[in-house]
Amino acid sequence: MRAPVSWVREFAALPADVDGRRLAEALVRAGLEVESVEVMGADVDGPVVVGRVVSVEELAEYKKPIRWCQVEVGAEHGHPDTPGIRGIICGARNFAAGDLVAIALPGTVLPGDFRIASRETYGHVSDGMICSARELGLGDEHDGIIVLPADAGAPGDDAKPLLGIGDEVLDIAVTPDRGYALSIRGIAREAATAFQVAFVDPGLELVDLPAPEPGSEPHPCASDDLAACDLFTLRTITGFDPHAPTPSWMSRRLVASGMRSVSLAVDVTNYVMLETGQPLHAFDLTKLRGPVRPRAAGAGETLETLDHASRALSADDLVISDDSGPIGIAGVMGGLTSEIDNESTSIVLEAAHFDPTTIARTCRRHKLSSEASRRFERGVDRVLAPYASARATALLLQLGGGRYLGMTAVEAAHEPTTVALPVSLPSVTAGLAVDAATVVGHLRAVGCAVDDASDPLVVAPPSWRPDLTDPADLVEEVLRLVGYDAIPSTLPTAPAGFGLTERQKARGRVGRALAGSGFVEVLSYPFVGDVELDALGLPTDDPRRAMLLLANPLSDEQPGMRTTLLPGLVTAGRRNIGRGTSDLALFEIGSVSHLAPGQEPRGTTTPPRPSVTHRPSADELAALNALLPTQRAHVAVLLCGRRDRAGWWGPGVPSGWSDSVEAVRTVVAAVNRELVVRPGNSPMPWHPGRCAELVVEGVVIGHAGELHPRVVEAVGLPARSSMAEVDLDSLIPLARAVVSGPHVGTFPV
C-alpha cells in the first residue's frame, strides 16, 4: 500500500515538523511494515512554474503536429525581450489558449538528467518546456501535457506544490492481519494514535446526497447467499457525462498510490477504495437485465472477466449476476459484458461486504488477484459499504454531473460480538506493569468500545478489525501501543536437562550409520498428492492413499500429509538427475501421517478449543490427542546409477536391489539387532521378483528392492533404481542396549 503523506494529513492532524521518515518510524513502532519512503519528483531540480497559454500557432509544414505557443510565466520569469512571456514549442494537443500549464524553465533538470535550455527547433527558439506527468517523474501518463485547474494560481507561481512534487509517499507491506491498513483511512488512524493527535474518520461520515426525485426507481438488488455476502448495496446515477475529465488532484493521488488514471467513473471508485478501504464496482445500467444479486455459481457457467479471460465457474464461486447470468466474480473482478465504457451515461455503483474465506478460495481457484480481492480476503469494515458508496456517488455527481435515483440494499442480521479481557492479562503476558487506565485507553484508541465498570473488561472490537476475536488479540493491541521496545528482555533460567531420549539417540545412530556408508541425507516437504501416489502405482485400496487433507494447503496439487517417504525421495532423485548427478545414494528420516481409526480425511470442523488463561486439563488434552493423526518415524533410501564410480581401479559397479537391503542392514545394526531378509508380498512400487520383506525379531519393519519398471518410467528414474522404507517406530523398541566394556589403559603396567 502506497500512502502519500499529504493524503494522510487530511485525516490525521500531524504536527508540521513530522515528515515521512518520522511518520514511518512511528508506524513501524506501531507494528506496520514500512518498506520505503519515496519523494515524488525527487529528480526534478530547478524552477517549475505555473504558465498561462496566451496563444497557439499551428505549424502545418511539418510531418507531425507542432505548435508554437506563447506562454505567460510571470514578470520575473519572462524573456528579456518579451517581459512575462516565453515562446515554447510543444507537440501536445490537449490544451488551448487560456489554459494553465506546468512550465519547466531553462536551467531545470528533469528525471533522466534531461536539461532544459533555450534551443532552436522547428524554426523557432523554444524557451522552456510545457511538461507532461511522465516528464516530471509523476507517472507514466504521456498522452498530453498537464493542464492545471483554472484556480491553480497566477502565472509565475511555483507549480511544484500543485503537482505534488516533493510529496513523500510511504510504501507499506500490509500483513494479512492488518487489512484495514490497505487504506489511507487505516494508516491515518494509526498515525493519529502514534502521535496522539485528532483523527477525522472519512469512512463513517454519511455524505449528503441530493434527495431522489419523486418516482425515481433505483436499480433493484437481491441476495441468494447472505452467508457469503451479508451486506449488498446499489446506488444508481443517470445522466452522467462519460467524457468528463478526472481532476488533476485525483489523478496525482492515484498515480502516487501506484494506480493509473483510466476514466472519471473508474478513477472515482479506485480513489474511494484507496481512501476508505472499501472496494467498489461500477456497472453500466443499460447492460443490466433485472435485479443484481450475489449467488453461488451454477454448474457449467462461464464468465469473461475484465482481463478478457474466459473463466469456468464452480459451485464454490460467489458471483454477481442478473437475469442474464453472471456479470462478475464477487469481490474479485467484474465481467466484460456489464463494464462501463466511454459512452456509459447511467451507472449502478455496487458496494458490498463479502466473506473473506470465500473470496480467498476463489482467487486461489482461478489464480486471479485484484486490488479489491486483496482487501476483501483480509477483511473489510462490515458497515463501511453504504458510506463509501455515498462518498463515491457524491464525487461522481460533482465531477461528472447526473441525477441520483437512490439506493437499494440487502443486509443480513448481525449481532456485534464482545470479548472479555481481564485487566491483568497484558501485564501477565508481557511481564510488564500495565495499569487499567492504560489498557482501557489503548483499546479505545484502536476503536474498541470498552465497558470498564468491572473486571474483566467487556470489549466490543470495531467493525474494521475483524481480526480481534480473542483476549490474546486485544493484549497484542495494547502491547504494540505500549511499545514492544518497552517490554524487558529477560532470559529464562535453563533447568537441568535429561539429555536425549532413547528414541532420539537411536534416530541419531541410524542417520550417522547411513551417512558413514556413503548416503546423503535429504529433507523433503511432508506434503503429497494423488499424482505422486499414482506414479508409484499404489492401488486404490492401498492404506497409503488414506491421506490427512489440509484445510489450507500450500499447493492444490499436494493437499495431503505424506503417508510414505518414497515420493519425496523420488522427487529429490529426479531433481539431482536433471542437474547432471546420475549416481545417487540418498536417505531421509522423517514422519509420516496416517488417519486414526474413524478419522475423516479433513478432520473435524469443531475441535475443542482450550483456554489460553490456564493449562488444559487431562480430559481436554485427551480430546485433542484423539483428533490427531497417527504419526510414525520412517527411514527410506534411494539408490540410482553406480554404487562405485569408475576409475583406475575399475569400470565401476552398478547399484542393485541387494544394496538397498544392505542399507537396511546398516540401519538395523545401528540399533544392535540383526536383520532377517525373506521373500514375501511385494507391494507397489517394488518389482514383484526383486523385493524383500525385512524382519527383526519376528516383526516386519519394511520392504526393500528394485522399483517396478512401470514405476521407474513414470517417475523418471534410471532403470533398476532401488528403494527401501523402514518403520523406525517399530524398530527402535526392539533395540538392544549398548554394552559398555571396561576402559583399557594405553600405558603398560
C-alpha positions in Angstrom: 0.0 0.0 0.0 1.4 3.3 -1.1 0.3 6.2 1.1 1.1 9.9 0.2 1.8 11.7 3.4 -0.2 14.8 2.3 -3.3 12.5 2.0 -2.7 11.0 5.4 -2.5 14.6 6.8 -6.1 15.2 5.6 -7.4 12.9 8.3 -4.7 12.9 11.0 -3.7 16.3 12.4 0.0 15.6 12.4 2.4 18.2 13.7 4.0 20.3 11.0 7.5 19.0 11.8 6.6 15.4 11.2 8.0 14.3 7.8 7.8 11.0 6.0 10.8 9.5 7.9 9.3 10.3 11.4 5.9 9.0 10.3 7.5 5.8 9.0 9.3 5.2 12.3 6.1 5.8 14.3 4.2 3.3 12.1 6.9 0.7 12.4 6.8 1.0 16.2 3.0 0.5 15.9 3.5 -2.8 14.1 3.3 -1.8 10.4 6.0 -2.7 7.9 7.1 0.4 6.1 9.4 -0.7 3.3 10.5 2.7 2.0 9.8 6.5 1.9 9.8 7.9 -1.6 9.8 11.5 -2.6 7.6 12.3 -5.7 9.6 14.1 -8.4 12.8 13.9 -6.4 14.8 14.1 -9.6 13.3 17.5 -10.6 15.9 20.2 -9.9 15.1 23.8 -10.8 12.1 26.0 -11.3 8.7 24.6 -12.5 6.2 27.4 -12.6 2.5 28.0 -13.5 2.1 29.3 -17.0 -0.9 30.6 -18.9 -1.1 29.8 -22.6 -1.6 33.2 -24.4 -1.7 32.0 -28.0 -1.2 28.8 -30.0 0.1 28.8 -33.6 -0.2 25.5 -35.6 3.0 24.8 -37.6 1.5 22.8 -40.5 4.6 22.4 -42.6 6.0 19.5 -40.5 5.1 15.8 -40.7 3.8 15.7 -37.2 1.6 18.2 -35.3 3.8 21.0 -33.9 2.5 24.1 -32.0 4.3 27.4 -31.4 2.9 28.7 -28.0 3.2 32.0 -26.3 3.0 31.3 -22.5 2.8 33.9 -19.7 5.1 32.8 -16.9 5.2 36.0 -14.7 7.3 39.1 -14.9 10.3 37.6 -13.0 10.5 34.5 -15.3 9.8 36.0 -18.8 12.2 36.5 -21.7 14.1 39.8 -21.6 12.7 40.8 -25.0 9.1 39.9 -24.1 8.6 40.6 -20.3 6.5 37.9 -18.7 6.2 35.8 -21.9 8.1 32.9 -23.3 7.8 31.1 -26.6 7.7 27.3 -26.4 7.5 24.6 -29.0 5.0 21.8 -28.0 3.5 18.7 -29.7 0.7 18.0 -27.3 -2.9 18.7 -28.4 -4.9 18.6 -25.2 -4.7 22.3 -24.3 -5.8 25.6 -25.7 -5.3 29.3 -25.2 -6.2 30.4 -21.7 -5.3 27.1 -20.0 -2.9 26.9 -17.1 0.1 24.5 -17.6 3.3 23.5 -15.9 6.4 25.1 -17.3 10.0 23.9 -16.8 12.2 27.0 -17.3 15.7 26.9 -18.8 18.2 25.6 -16.2 15.8 23.0 -14.8 16.9 19.3 -14.8 14.2 16.7 -15.2 14.4 13.0 -14.5 16.9 11.1 -16.7 19.3 14.1 -16.4 17.2 15.9 -19.1 18.4 19.5 -19.0 16.1 22.3 -20.2 17.7 25.0 -22.2 16.8 27.6 -24.8 17.3 25.9 -28.2 16.2 26.5 -31.8 13.9 23.9 -33.1 11.2 23.8 -35.9 12.3 27.3 -36.9 11.7 28.9 -33.5 13.7 29.3 -30.3 11.9 27.2 -27.7 12.5 28.9 -24.3 11.4 26.1 -21.8 9.1 23.1 -21.8 5.4 22.5 -21.2 5.6 19.3 -19.1 3.6 16.1 -19.0 3.4 13.9 -15.9 6.0 11.4 -17.2 8.5 14.1 -18.0 8.2 15.3 -14.3 8.5 11.7 -13.0 5.0 11.8 -11.6 3.6 8.8 -13.6 3.5 7.1 -16.9 0.9 9.4 -18.5 2.3 10.9 -21.7 -0.7 11.3 -23.9 -0.7 15.0 -23.2 0.7 17.7 -21.0 -0.6 18.6 -17.5 -3.5 21.1 -17.6 -3.9 22.7 -14.2 -7.2 23.8 -12.7 -8.3 27.3 -13.6 -7.9 28.4 -9.9 -4.4 26.8 -9.5 -2.7 30.1 -9.2 -1.2 33.0 -11.1 1.4 32.8 -13.9 4.9 32.6 -12.3 3.7 30.8 -9.1 5.7 27.8 -8.0 3.9 24.7 -9.6 5.7 22.1 -7.5 3.2 22.1 -4.6 0.3 21.9 -7.0 1.8 18.9 -8.8 2.7 17.0 -5.6 6.5 17.4 -6.4 8.2 16.9 -3.1 5.3 15.0 -1.5 6.5 11.9 0.4 4.9 8.5 -0.2 5.1 5.6 2.3 5.3 2.1 0.8 3.8 -0.2 3.4 3.8 -4.0 3.3 0.4 -4.9 4.7 0.3 -8.2 6.6 -2.8 -10.4 6.3 -4.0 -9.5 9.8 -3.8 -5.7 9.1 -6.3 -5.4 6.2 -7.5 -2.0 7.5 -4.1 -0.6 6.6 -4.9 -1.1 2.9 -6.4 2.4 3.0 -5.5 5.9 3.8 -8.2 5.8 6.5 -6.5 2.9 8.3 -3.0 4.4 8.0 -4.2 7.8 9.2 -5.8 6.3 12.2 -2.5 4.5 13.2 -0.6 7.8 12.6 -3.1 9.8 14.8 -2.8 7.2 17.5 1.0 7.1 17.3 1.3 10.9 17.7 -1.8 11.2 19.9 -3.5 13.8 17.7 -7.0 14.2 16.4 -8.3 11.8 13.7 -11.2 12.5 11.3 -12.7 9.2 10.1 -13.6 9.5 6.3 -15.3 6.2 6.4 -18.2 6.9 8.8 -19.4 10.3 7.5 -22.5 9.8 5.5 -22.2 12.3 2.7 -25.2 14.5 2.0 -26.7 13.4 -1.4 -29.5 15.1 -3.2 -32.9 13.6 -2.5 -34.1 11.3 -5.3 -36.9 12.9 -7.3 -40.4 11.5 -6.7 -40.9 8.4 -8.8 -37.2 7.6 -9.1 -36.5 3.9 -9.3 -33.0 2.8 -8.3 -31.9 -0.4 -9.8 -33.2 -3.4 -7.7 -31.0 -5.8 -5.8 -31.5 -9.1 -4.0 -29.3 -11.8 -2.4 -29.3 -15.6 -2.7 -26.4 -16.1 -0.2 -26.5 -13.9 2.9 -23.8 -16.1 4.5 -21.2 -15.2 1.8 -22.5 -11.7 1.3 -24.1 -10.2 4.4 -24.4 -6.6 3.0 -25.1 -5.7 -0.6 -25.9 -2.2 -1.8 -26.5 -0.5 -5.2 -26.7 3.2 -5.9 -28.0 4.4 -9.3 -26.9 7.5 -11.3 -28.3 8.6 -14.7 -27.3 11.5 -16.9 -23.6 11.1 -16.1 -21.1 12.7 -18.5 -18.7 9.9 -19.5 -16.3 12.3 -21.1 -15.9 14.5 -18.0 -12.1 14.6 -17.2 -10.6 13.3 -14.0 -9.4 16.3 -11.9 -5.6 16.6 -11.7 -5.6 16.3 -7.9 -7.3 13.0 -8.1 -5.1 11.7 -10.9 -1.9 12.7 -9.0 -3.1 10.9 -5.9 -3.9 7.7 -7.9 -0.5 7.8 -9.6 1.3 8.4 -6.3 -0.6 5.4 -4.8 0.5 3.1 -7.6 -2.6 3.2 -9.9 -3.1 4.7 -13.3 -5.9 7.0 -14.3 -8.5 5.3 -16.6 -11.7 7.4 -16.7 -13.6 9.5 -14.3 -16.0 6.8 -13.2 -13.3 4.2 -12.7 -10.9 6.7 -11.1 -13.6 7.7 -8.5 -14.2 4.1 -7.5 -10.4 3.5 -7.1 -9.9 6.8 -5.3 -12.6 5.9 -2.7 -11.3 2.4 -2.3 -7.8 3.8 -1.5 -9.2 6.4 0.8 -11.6 4.2 2.8 -10.6 0.6 2.1 -14.0 -0.3 0.6 -13.8 -1.8 -2.9 -16.5 -0.5 -5.3 -17.6 -1.7 -8.8 -19.5 0.3 -11.4 -21.9 -1.3 -13.8 -23.4 0.2 -17.0 -27.1 0.3 -16.2 -28.1 -0.2 -19.8 -26.3 -3.5 -19.9 -28.1 -5.0 -16.8 -31.1 -7.3 -17.1 -33.2 -7.5 -13.9 -32.1 -7.4 -10.3 -28.5 -7.7 -9.4 -27.7 -10.3 -6.8 -24.8 -12.2 -5.3 -25.2 -16.0 -5.5 -23.3 -19.2 -5.9 -22.2 -20.0 -9.5 -24.1 -22.8 -11.3 -22.7 -25.9 -12.9 -21.2 -25.2 -16.3 -21.4 -21.4 -16.1 -18.6 -19.3 -17.5 -17.7 -15.6 -17.3 -15.4 -13.4 -19.4 -13.8 -11.1 -16.9 -12.4 -7.6 -17.5 -9.0 -9.0 -18.3 -10.6 -10.7 -21.3 -10.1 -14.2 -19.9 -13.0 -16.7 -20.1 -13.3 -18.5 -16.7 -15.1 -21.7 -15.9 -17.0 -21.2 -12.7 -17.7 -23.8 -9.9 -20.4 -24.0 -7.3 -17.8 -22.8 -4.7 -17.5 -19.4 -6.5 -19.6 -16.5 -5.5 -20.7 -14.4 -8.4 -22.7 -11.2 -9.0 -25.5 -11.9 -11.5 -28.6 -10.5 -13.1 -31.3 -12.3 -15.1 -28.8 -12.9 -18.0 -26.3 -14.8 -15.8 -23.0 -14.0 -14.1 -21.8 -10.4 -14.6 -18.8 -10.5 -12.2 -16.8 -12.7 -9.8 -17.8 -11.3 -6.4 -15.1 -9.3 -4.7 -12.5 -10.2 -7.3 -13.2 -8.8 -10.8 -16.2 -7.6 -12.9 -17.4 -9.1 -16.1 -16.8 -7.7 -19.6 -20.5 -7.7 -20.6 -21.5 -5.1 -18.0 -18.5 -2.9 -17.8 -18.7 0.9 -18.2 -17.2 2.5 -21.2 -16.7 5.9 -22.8 -20.4 6.1 -23.7 -21.9 5.0 -20.3 -24.2 7.7 -19.0 -26.1 5.5 -16.5 -24.1 3.9 -13.7 -25.0 1.4 -11.0 -22.5 1.5 -8.1 -22.0 -1.7 -6.1 -20.6 -1.7 -2.6 -20.8 -4.9 -0.5 -19.3 -7.0 2.3 -18.1 -10.5 1.3 -16.9 -13.4 3.4 -13.1 -13.3 3.3 -12.6 -17.0 3.1 -14.9 -17.3 0.1 -13.0 -14.6 -1.7 -9.6 -16.0 -0.9 -10.6 -19.5 -2.2 -12.0 -18.1 -5.4 -8.8 -16.1 -6.0 -6.7 -19.3 -5.5 -9.0 -21.4 -7.6 -8.8 -19.0 -10.6 -5.3 -17.8 -9.9 -6.7 -14.3 -10.1 -6.0 -11.4 -7.8 -7.0 -7.8 -7.8 -6.9 -4.7 -5.6 -10.4 -5.5 -4.5 -9.7 -9.1 -3.6 -6.6 -8.2 -1.6 -8.8 -6.1 0.7 -11.8 -8.5 0.9 -9.7 -11.6 1.7 -8.1 -9.7 4.6 -11.4 -8.4 5.9 -13.2 -5.1 5.1 -15.2 -3.0 7.6 -18.6 -4.6 7.6 -20.6 -1.3 8.0 -18.5 0.7 5.5 -20.2 -0.1 2.2 -23.1 2.5 2.3 -20.7 5.2 3.5 -18.1 4.6 0.8 -20.7 4.3 -2.0 -22.2 7.6 -0.8 -18.8 9.2 -1.0 -18.2 7.9 -4.5 -21.7 8.9 -5.6 -21.1 12.5 -4.4 -17.8 12.7 -6.3 -19.4 11.3 -9.5 -22.2 13.9 -9.3 -19.9 16.7 -8.5 -17.4 15.9 -11.3 -19.5 14.3 -13.9 -23.0 15.6 -13.3 -26.1 13.5 -13.5 -29.2 12.6 -11.4 -29.2 10.4 -8.3 -32.0 7.9 -8.2 -31.4 6.4 -4.8 -30.0 3.2 -3.1 -31.2 -0.3 -2.8 -29.7 -2.7 -0.2 -30.0 -6.2 1.2 -28.5 -6.9 4.7 -28.3 -9.9 7.0 -29.0 -9.6 10.7 -25.7 -9.0 12.6 -25.1 -9.2 16.3 -21.9 -7.4 17.4 -19.5 -9.6 19.4 -17.8 -8.8 22.7 -14.6 -10.1 24.2 -14.0 -10.4 28.0 -10.5 -9.2 28.9 -9.0 -9.5 32.4 -7.3 -6.2 33.2 -4.2 -8.0 34.4 -3.7 -10.1 31.2 -1.5 -7.7 29.3 0.8 -7.4 32.3 0.9 -11.1 32.9 1.6 -11.8 29.2 4.4 -9.2 28.8 6.0 -9.3 32.2 5.4 -5.5 32.3 3.2 -3.5 34.6 0.3 -2.0 32.5 -2.3 -0.3 34.6 -6.0 -0.4 33.9 -6.2 3.1 32.6 -3.5 2.4 30.0 -5.3 -0.8 28.9 -8.6 0.9 28.5 -7.1 4.0 26.8 -5.2 1.9 24.2 -8.2 -0.2 23.4 -10.3 2.8 22.8 -7.5 4.3 20.7 -7.7 1.4 18.3 -11.5 1.9 18.1 -12.8 -0.6 20.6 -15.8 0.2 22.8 -14.8 -0.7 26.4 -17.1 -1.2 29.4 -14.7 -0.8 32.3 -17.2 -1.0 35.0 -16.0 -4.4 36.0 -13.1 -6.8 35.7 -12.8 -8.5 33.2 -13.4 -5.6 30.8 -16.1 -6.1 28.2 -14.6 -5.1 24.9 -16.5 -4.6 21.6 -14.0 -4.6 18.7 -14.6 -2.0 16.0 -16.2 -3.1 12.7 -13.0 -2.5 10.8 -11.0 -5.0 12.9 -12.5 -8.5 12.3 -9.2 -10.0 13.5 -9.9 -9.0 17.1 -11.8 -12.1 18.3 -9.8 -13.3 21.4 -8.3 -11.8 24.6 -4.9 -12.5 23.1 -5.7 -10.3 20.1 -6.6 -7.4 22.5 -3.4 -8.0 24.5 -1.4 -7.6 21.3 -3.1 -4.3 20.5 -2.4 -3.0 24.0 1.2 -4.0 24.0 2.0 -2.7 20.5 0.8 0.7 21.6 2.7 0.5 24.8 5.7 -0.3 22.6 7.4 -3.6 22.1 10.7 -1.9 22.9 9.4 -1.2 26.4 9.0 -4.9 27.2 12.1 -6.0 29.1 14.2 -8.9 27.7 14.6 -11.5 30.4 16.4 -14.7 29.7 14.7 -17.7 31.2 16.6 -19.9 33.6 17.5 -23.1 31.9 16.7 -26.1 34.1 19.0 -29.1 34.2 18.3 -31.3 31.2 17.9 -35.0 31.0 19.7 -35.4 27.7 18.3 -37.1 24.6 15.6 -39.8 24.9 16.5 -43.3 23.8 14.3 -42.8 20.7 16.2 -39.7 19.7 19.6 -41.4 20.3 18.5 -44.3 18.1 17.5 -42.0 15.3 20.8 -40.2 15.5 22.7 -43.5 15.3 20.7 -44.6 12.2 21.4 -41.3 10.4 25.1 -41.4 11.2 25.4 -45.0 10.1 23.8 -44.3 6.7 25.9 -41.2 6.3 29.0 -43.2 7.1 28.0 -45.8 4.4 28.1 -43.1 1.7 24.4 -41.9 1.7 23.4 -38.3 1.6 20.5 -37.1 3.7 17.7 -35.1 2.1 14.8 -33.2 3.7 11.6 -33.0 1.6 8.2 -31.3 2.1 5.8 -33.5 4.1 3.0 -32.9 1.5 1.8 -35.3 -1.2 -1.0 -35.6 -3.8 -2.7 -38.2 -5.8 -0.4 -37.6 -8.8 2.7 -38.8 -6.8 0.9 -41.8 -5.5 -0.4 -42.7 -8.9 3.1 -42.6 -10.3 4.2 -45.1 -7.6 1.4 -47.4 -8.8 -0.4 -47.6 -5.5 -3.7 -49.4 -5.9 -6.9 -47.5 -4.9 -7.3 -49.6 -1.7 -3.7 -49.1 -0.5 -3.7 -47.7 3.1 -1.0 -45.2 2.0 -3.7 -43.5 -0.1 -5.7 -42.5 3.0 -4.2 -39.1 3.5 -5.0 -36.4 6.0 -6.1 -33.5 3.9 -5.1 -29.9 4.8 -7.7 -27.2 5.1 -5.3 -24.6 3.6 -2.6 -26.4 1.5 0.4 -24.6 0.1 -0.4 -26.2 -3.3 -3.6 -27.6 -4.6 -1.6 -30.4 -6.3 -0.3 -31.6 -2.8 -3.3 -31.3 -0.5 -2.4 -34.1 2.0 0.2 -35.1 4.6 2.5 -37.8 3.3 1.9 -41.4 4.3 5.2 -42.6 2.9 8.7 -41.1 2.4 9.1 -42.5 -1.1 7.5 -39.6 -3.1 9.8 -37.1 -1.5 12.9 -39.2 -2.2 11.8 -39.8 -5.8 11.4 -36.0 -6.3 14.9 -35.3 -4.9 16.4 -38.0 -7.0 14.8 -36.8 -10.2 15.9 -33.2 -9.5 19.5 -34.3 -8.9 19.5 -36.4 -12.1 18.1 -33.4 -14.0 21.1 -31.4 -12.8 23.7 -33.9 -14.0 24.2 -36.2 -11.0 23.2 -39.7 -12.1 24.9 -41.8 -9.3 22.8 -41.3 -6.2 22.6 -42.7 -2.7 20.0 -40.7 -0.8 18.2 -41.2 2.5 15.6 -39.4 4.6 14.4 -39.8 8.1 11.0 -38.2 8.8 7.5 -38.6 10.0 4.5 -40.0 8.0 0.9 -39.4 9.0 -2.0 -41.9 9.0 -5.6 -41.4 9.8 -6.6 -42.5 13.2 -9.4 -45.2 13.4 -12.7 -43.5 12.4 -11.0 -40.2 11.5 -12.2 -38.3 8.4 -9.6 -37.1 5.9 -10.5 -33.4 6.6 -10.7 -33.8 10.3 -13.4 -32.1 12.4 -14.8 -28.7 11.9 -15.4 -28.1 15.6 -12.3 -29.1 17.5 -12.0 -28.5 21.3 -10.6 -25.0 22.0 -8.7 -24.9 25.3 -8.5 -21.6 27.1 -5.3 -19.5 27.0 -5.6 -18.5 30.6 -4.8 -21.8 32.2 -3.2 -25.2 31.4 -5.5 -27.6 29.6 -7.0 -30.3 31.8 -6.2 -34.0 31.2 -9.6 -34.5 29.6 -9.1 -31.6 27.2 -5.7 -32.9 26.2 -7.1 -36.4 25.7 -9.9 -35.0 23.5 -7.3 -33.1 21.4 -5.0 -36.0 21.1 -7.9 -38.2 19.9 -8.3 -35.9 16.9 -4.6 -36.1 15.9 -3.5 -38.4 13.1 -1.1 -41.2 13.9 2.5 -40.1 13.1 5.3 -42.6 12.9 9.0 -42.1 12.1 10.3 -43.8 9.0 13.6 -44.0 7.2 13.9 -44.5 3.4 16.8 -44.9 1.0 17.1 -44.4 -2.8 19.9 -45.9 -5.0 20.4 -45.0 -8.7 23.3 -45.5 -11.1 26.6 -46.8 -9.9 27.5 -47.8 -6.4 31.2 -47.4 -7.1 32.4 -44.8 -9.6 34.7 -45.8 -12.5 38.4 -45.0 -12.2 41.9 -46.5 -12.4 40.7 -49.2 -10.1 38.0 -50.5 -12.5 34.9 -49.8 -14.6 32.6 -49.1 -11.6 29.9 -51.2 -10.1 26.2 -50.5 -10.7 24.0 -50.5 -7.6 21.4 -53.2 -7.4 18.4 -54.1 -5.3 20.7 -56.0 -2.8 22.4 -52.7 -2.0 19.0 -51.3 -0.7 18.8 -54.4 1.5 22.3 -53.8 2.8 21.4 -50.2 3.6 18.6 -51.5 5.8 21.0 -54.0 7.4 23.2 -50.9 8.3 20.1 -49.3 9.9 19.3 -52.4 11.9 22.9 -52.8 13.0 22.8 -49.3 14.4 20.3 -50.4 17.0 22.3 -53.6 17.7 19.9 -56.0 16.1 20.2 -58.4 13.2 18.1 -58.2 10.0 16.2 -61.2 8.6 15.5 -61.0 4.9 12.8 -63.2 3.5 10.6 -63.3 0.4 7.1 -62.0 0.9 4.4 -60.0 -0.7 5.7 -57.3 -3.0 3.6 -54.1 -2.6 4.0 -51.4 -5.2 6.2 -49.7 -6.1 8.6 -52.6 -5.9 9.4 -55.2 -8.5 7.5 -58.4 -7.7 10.5 -60.7 -8.1 13.2 -58.4 -6.6 11.7 -57.3 -3.3 12.4 -58.5 0.2 10.4 -58.4 3.3 12.5 -57.0 6.2 12.1 -58.7 9.6 13.6 -58.0 13.1 12.7 -60.3 16.0 9.7 -61.6 14.1 8.3 -58.1 13.4 8.0 -56.9 9.7 9.6 -53.4 9.7 9.6 -52.6 6.0 10.5 -53.6 2.4 13.5 -53.1 0.1 14.2 -53.9 -3.5 14.2 -52.8 -7.1 11.5 -50.5 -8.3 8.9 -51.8 -10.7 9.7 -51.0 -14.4 6.4 -49.1 -14.8 7.1 -47.0 -11.7 10.7 -46.2 -12.9 9.3 -45.0 -16.2 6.5 -43.0 -14.6 8.7 -41.2 -12.1 11.7 -40.5 -14.4 14.4 -42.5 -12.6 17.1 -44.7 -14.3 16.3 -48.4 -14.9 17.0 -50.7 -12.0 16.8 -48.0 -9.4 16.1 -49.4 -5.9 14.5 -48.2 -2.7 13.8 -49.3 0.8 11.5 -47.9 3.6 11.6 -49.0 7.2 9.2 -48.1 10.1 11.7 -46.8 12.7 9.0 -46.7 15.4 8.6 -50.5 15.0 12.4 -51.0 15.0 13.5 -48.7 17.9 11.6 -50.5 20.6 13.5 -53.7 19.6 16.8 -52.0 20.0 19.4 -53.7 22.3 21.2 -51.6 24.8 24.8 -50.8 24.1 27.1 -52.8 26.3 29.9 -50.7 27.8 33.2 -52.5 28.2 35.9 -51.7 30.7 38.3 -49.0 30.0 41.6 -50.3 28.6 44.7 -48.3 29.6 47.0 -47.0 27.0 50.2 -47.3 29.1 52.0 -50.6 30.1 51.6 -51.7 33.7 
